[in-house]
């Protein structure tokens, strides 16, 4: 099917305003401003079934509806702090199809009554952000951003903002804290951002890919959007495929396609690199539990991996072949989460430290069976006890690799398996 989100792959120079507009760009914004009241737009997005593409899968229209209807200062914040392991979809949108993100954010702003939009971009996105800033400038010069847009009484401005490369700032309250100049740490909820967000004003935080879905929904209608994908997970999804596959990269797929087709399909992953056997898969980067071959038949939907004890998240799929040492993989992911923990709450700060320490000891052949029991105990004291989801994310790869590959852990602590360095799974830029 023709691309809906990655349209730049079908149309050259889609990042340029003149090309974007020649191919229907900003028609959805004009339609929204001229044909609909704000509440009607929220209802359309609700009816479409669009769910957040940043990982949580929360219904987008419902999120918009939480914003108070009373007049006053409100904000839209685009979450482009793409920091999940194996995720590289939002950067492609910002660089190659930025106007679709801008248009979606502006429609969202009109729908909730906001006049200011901030795009919070990962600190390492400086080069990519430059392309996005150029797109913003084109919009200001064309009168698409600014005062009385398209001759209406709607005025809106949008700004780019760079974080400092902290994983925790992908969590919306930590992102908002960072955006307003505070430490990038989550806050306890309530208050929720919809009531007290940026500068204590009602705020909607949406993922980059989520907002890129909005213009085609407004142009084509909720029923059209629901005709793509599945009933509970409608629409297209950009999947980031990396690891031991022949063709790593971003793929726009219809929700409901199986993981097997993604990994082995001729137009997708093209099978396991070097003809090796499949071993395991991370369906949502480092934050989701590892799954094994029986999960390959599952559909790429928000509920598809529930029977297998995992989740699709942001669909950052990392494939591991038969040569991967799963204790090594768990150790690498635990080290990442230890490094990225903001330290605000004790279970995460201390728990990730000890998981990292114990896994390193076990992997390097210095651990005991008691260490393995302590590792499971520490993980159990993190899950469900942290201020944000980072703690739960941190234990997922640990507990899931123990569940599926317990023999590899036992071999390490019993001294039966020599430690070998494992090649880092290939990724794509």
Secondary structure, 3 states (H helix, E strand, C coil): CCCCCCHHHCCCCCCCHHHHHHCCCCHHHHHHHHHCCHHHHHHHHHHHCCECCCCCCCEHHHHHHCCCCCCCCEEEEEEECCCCCCCCCHHHHHHHCHHHHHHHHHHHHHHHCCCEEEEEECHHHHHHHHHHHHHHHHHHHHCCCECCHHHCCCCEEEEEEECCCCHHHHCHHHHHHHHCCCCCCCCCCCCCCCCCCHHHCEEEEEEHHHHHCHHHHHHHCHHHHHCCECCCCECEEEEEEEECECCCEEEEEECCCEHHHHHHCCCCCCCEHHHCCEEEEECCCCCCCEECHHHHHCECCCCCCHHHCCCCCCCEEEEEECCCCHHHHHHHHHHHHHHHCCCCCHHHHHHHHHHHHHHHHHHCCCCCHHHHHHHHHHHHCCCCCCCCCHHHHHHHHHHHHHHHCHHHHHHHHHCCCCCCCCCCCCCCC
